[in-house]
Amino acid sequence: MSRHFDAIVIGAGQAGPSLAGRLTGAGMTVALVERKLFGGTCVNTGCMPTKTLIASAYAAHVARRGADYGVMLDAPLRIDMVRVKARADAVSANARAGVEAWLRGMKGCTVIEGHARFIAPDTIGVGEEHLSAPRIFINVGGRAVVPDLPGIDRIRYLTNTSMLKLDRVPRHLIVIGGSYIGLEFAQMYRRFGAAVTVVEMKPRLVSREDEDVSQAIREILESEGIAVRTSAECIHFAPHAEGVAVGVECTTGDPEIVGTDVLLAVGRRPNTDDLGLEQAGVKTDARGYIQVDDSLTTSTAGIWALGDCNGRGAFTHTAYNDFEIVAANLLDGEQRKVSERILGYALYIDPPLGRVGMTETEARATGRKLLIGRRPMGRVARAVERDETQGFMKVIVDSETKRIVGATILGIGGDEAIHGILDIMNAGVPYHVLQRAMPIHPTVSELIPTMLGGMPTAD
Ligand SMILES: Cc1cc2nc3c(=O)[nH]c(=O)nc-3n(C[C@H](O)[C@H](O)[C@H](O)COP(=O)(O)OP(=O)(O)OC[C@H]3O[C@@H](n4cnc5c(N)ncnc54)[C@H](O)[C@@H]3O)c2cc1C
């Protein structure tokens, strides 16, 4: 059977459904193909369930610290992991059902469940059916990398997806990978009561960030009893009576760690290996990411790639912004470009890391003269009042143009407060505009003008 549409969208993740909404709104017929769960990674196995679990972990953490605030809990704290999981499942299920109902009720949109594969540049196959359209939008996302490490085939391991099915607290969770996803799970499970060890191959955690950020994050995690093993250059696995033995060969410490469960959090790979891209002439890079130009068109005219699969972002907001760019260019006569956007993101450990623009290392590598402001969170009245003073904030300014080129807020409210800086960067105005604003007291944001006012020139 063969059907023709004005457009085909592959994947109901963070870009596809909204794009289907705009295209059908413009009068087009659209086929939206989803092979698994409506809402994709963010809704089902990413942002939503993890941030819901993190909220439970935070509640446990605050309850344990109750006495610091004069709030006495006389009974011992107990985590009911079945209820914790049910809460996360409910949040995901609700959002998933919302996306599905929206798409199924969308006039002009035909929802097809199954795995899409290209047959020709304008045709895909889904099971026995062939669908064709002059415009095809690929929004297939990615999945966890399972690294080819010695012994991996001999052990049971968890990924971010199977981790969410746990309704028990592991006795000792070993997290392989000390980056964004791994650290969120590490702290969350420590707060649920597990012993946790983070094993990272590189010499420091979250190595894309500046060294001072990596170090502060390590201190935050270690202060909660999480063991961190960096420079684990030769990770290998073996079954053990307790669960799993992980050989690490670190420069310091024991060469082997024994745990009950292992979580692999060593990166993501795009879902492009089984998409028949070669039938459509769509090129990928060496890691499988679809190559796109500044307007997200692939190497084949009439085919676009949005979201994680194009390697131009790895976040829900970058996927959604991809949708906005493609829709504006196709339907609103605009000429928006991916290269024009300023990247911001957060790491949701507690306290969170809010980031925007360049790191200090990246800014220094450009060779330009910089002004750098830095303040510990202990200077933030709000943090002191809440007795949550871990972390610091840092801002980097181009001393010639007076524009902010990057910033970091590692501290309570950092994921929200960073938006003040993101907004001023998007406005394209000098840092004085933010420095002279009158912020609200007591907030985390109120220290930003003070920090900007006292910036020494960087060496
Ligand atoms: C544990 C974890 C936590 C995260 N936390 C955050 C966070 O806090 N904030 C944030 O911004 N980002 C977070 N992310 C990243 C975020 O989830 C992704 O960046 C985002 O979901 C990407 O959206 P997407 O639309 O590109 O792809 P996806 O959401 O992955 O959607 C792709 C869809 O395509 C479908 N599909 C794939 N191949 C085919 C095919 N051949 N045929 C039909 N359908 C197909 C898939 O089933 C899926 O539904 C997190 C990710 C993980 C793993």
The ligand as an SDF file (V2000), in Angstrom:
LIG
                    3D

 53 58  0  0  0  0  0  0  0  0999 V2000
   18.6580   10.6610   31.3300 C   0  0  0  0  0  0  0  0  0  0  0  0
   18.4870   11.8850   30.4530 C   0  0  0  0  0  0  0  0  0  0  0  0
   18.1720   13.0960   31.0260 C   0  0  0  0  0  0  0  0  0  0  0  0
   18.0190   14.2210   30.2330 C   0  0  0  0  0  0  0  0  0  0  0  0
   17.7220   15.4080   30.8300 N   0  0  0  0  0  0  0  0  0  0  0  0
   17.5820   16.5170   30.0720 C   0  0  0  0  0  0  0  0  0  0  0  0
   17.2560   17.7660   30.6640 C   0  0  0  0  0  0  0  0  0  0  0  0
   17.0940   17.8730   31.8850 O   0  0  0  0  0  0  0  0  0  0  0  0
   17.1090   18.8320   29.8580 N   0  0  0  0  0  0  0  0  0  0  0  0
   17.2690   18.7500   28.4920 C   0  0  0  0  0  0  0  0  0  0  0  0
   17.1470   19.7650   27.8100 O   0  0  0  0  0  0  0  0  0  0  0  0
   17.5720   17.5830   27.9150 N   0  0  0  0  0  0  0  0  0  0  0  0
   17.7250   16.4600   28.6580 C   0  0  0  0  0  0  0  0  0  0  0  0
   18.0080   15.2760   28.0520 N   0  0  0  0  0  0  0  0  0  0  0  0
   18.1670   15.2460   26.5960 C   0  0  0  0  0  0  0  0  0  0  0  0
   16.8090   15.2350   25.8880 C   0  0  0  0  0  0  0  0  0  0  0  0
   16.0230   14.1670   26.3620 O   0  0  0  0  0  0  0  0  0  0  0  0
   17.0090   15.1180   24.3920 C   0  0  0  0  0  0  0  0  0  0  0  0
   17.9260   16.0980   23.9800 O   0  0  0  0  0  0  0  0  0  0  0  0
   15.7130   15.3000   23.6460 C   0  0  0  0  0  0  0  0  0  0  0  0
   14.7500   14.3560   24.0180 O   0  0  0  0  0  0  0  0  0  0  0  0
   15.9810   15.2060   22.1420 C   0  0  0  0  0  0  0  0  0  0  0  0
   14.7900   15.3070   21.4650 O   0  0  0  0  0  0  0  0  0  0  0  0
   14.6560   14.7570   19.9880 P   0  0  0  0  0  0  0  0  0  0  0  0
   13.3450   15.2410   19.5020 O   0  0  0  0  0  0  0  0  0  0  0  0
   15.8410   15.0810   19.1930 O   0  0  0  0  0  0  0  0  0  0  0  0
   14.6610   13.1520   20.1070 O   0  0  0  0  0  0  0  0  0  0  0  0
   13.8490   12.1610   21.0170 P   0  0  0  0  0  0  0  0  0  0  0  0
   13.1700   12.8490   22.1240 O   0  0  0  0  0  0  0  0  0  0  0  0
   14.7730   11.0610   21.3510 O   0  0  0  0  0  0  0  0  0  0  0  0
   12.7060   11.6040   20.0530 O   0  0  0  0  0  0  0  0  0  0  0  0
   12.9830   10.8070   18.9400 C   0  0  0  0  0  0  0  0  0  0  0  0
   11.7950    9.9180   18.6450 C   0  0  0  0  0  0  0  0  0  0  0  0
   11.9910    9.2890   17.3870 O   0  0  0  0  0  0  0  0  0  0  0  0
   11.5400    7.9490   17.4540 C   0  0  0  0  0  0  0  0  0  0  0  0
   12.2340    7.1850   16.4090 N   0  0  0  0  0  0  0  0  0  0  0  0
   13.5660    6.9200   16.3250 C   0  0  0  0  0  0  0  0  0  0  0  0
   13.8430    6.2540   15.1940 N   0  0  0  0  0  0  0  0  0  0  0  0
   12.6650    6.0780   14.5530 C   0  0  0  0  0  0  0  0  0  0  0  0
   12.2970    5.4520   13.3280 C   0  0  0  0  0  0  0  0  0  0  0  0
   13.2250    4.9210   12.5160 N   0  0  0  0  0  0  0  0  0  0  0  0
   11.0090    5.4350   12.9800 N   0  0  0  0  0  0  0  0  0  0  0  0
   10.0620    6.0040   13.7810 C   0  0  0  0  0  0  0  0  0  0  0  0
   10.3480    6.6260   14.9320 N   0  0  0  0  0  0  0  0  0  0  0  0
   11.6310    6.6570   15.3040 C   0  0  0  0  0  0  0  0  0  0  0  0
   11.9070    7.5270   18.8730 C   0  0  0  0  0  0  0  0  0  0  0  0
   11.1420    6.4190   19.2960 O   0  0  0  0  0  0  0  0  0  0  0  0
   11.6090    8.7980   19.6470 C   0  0  0  0  0  0  0  0  0  0  0  0
   10.2740    8.8040   20.1200 O   0  0  0  0  0  0  0  0  0  0  0  0
   18.1540   14.1250   28.8190 C   0  0  0  0  0  0  0  0  0  0  0  0
   18.4370   12.8860   28.2270 C   0  0  0  0  0  0  0  0  0  0  0  0
   18.6000   11.7720   29.0290 C   0  0  0  0  0  0  0  0  0  0  0  0
   18.9100   10.4640   28.3680 C   0  0  0  0  0  0  0  0  0  0  0  0
  1  2  1  0
  2  3  1  0
  2 52  2  0
  3  4  2  0
  4  5  1  0
  4 50  1  0
  5  6  2  0
  6  7  1  0
  6 13  1  0
  7  8  2  0
  7  9  1  0
  9 10  1  0
 10 11  2  0
 10 12  1  0
 12 13  2  0
 13 14  1  0
 14 15  1  0
 14 50  1  0
 15 16  1  0
 16 17  1  0
 16 18  1  0
 18 19  1  0
 18 20  1  0
 20 21  1  0
 20 22  1  0
 22 23  1  0
 23 24  1  0
 24 25  2  0
 24 26  1  0
 24 27  1  0
 27 28  1  0
 28 29  2  0
 28 30  1  0
 28 31  1  0
 31 32  1  0
 32 33  1  0
 33 34  1  0
 33 48  1  0
 34 35  1  0
 35 36  1  0
 35 46  1  0
 36 37  1  0
 36 45  1  0
 37 38  2  0
 38 39  1  0
 39 40  1  0
 39 45  2  0
 40 41  1  0
 40 42  2  0
 42 43  1  0
 43 44  2  0
 44 45  1  0
 46 47  1  0
 46 48  1  0
 48 49  1  0
 50 51  2  0
 51 52  1  0
 52 53  1  0
M  END
$$$$
